[in-house]
Amino acid sequence: MFHQNEVEQSTYNFEYADVDFLFTCFEQYEKEAQQLLALENPLPLPAYERILKAAHSFNLLDARKAISVTERQRYILRIRTLTKAVAEAYYASREALGFPMCNKDK
């Protein structure tokens, strides 16, 4: 059922994805995530969405073999660092609300 979609997406990912555009996307998504986390009242959920987009851009760059082994490790660390910051911001936001929906009796 999804064979044609898989063929076309794979062809794009491995042969036609614009490497310069993907590098720009990664940088922009990373910057936006950082800005969302730096707000007076951080927005961890939109920041998380930006990290997912950055990770997707990274995966496409990796598929195109546009990133060296050393660069690859640095990109993964950048994504990991942002993801940790989002998790911490999300935890802090839930803690500030008193962890609603958390069953404290158990």
Secondary structure, 3 states (H helix, E strand, C coil): CCHHHHHHHHHHHHHHCCHHHHHHHHHHHHHHHHHHHHCCCCCHHHHHHHHHHHHHHHHHHHHCCCCCHHHHHHHHHHHHHHHHHHHHHHHHHHHHCCCCCCCCCC
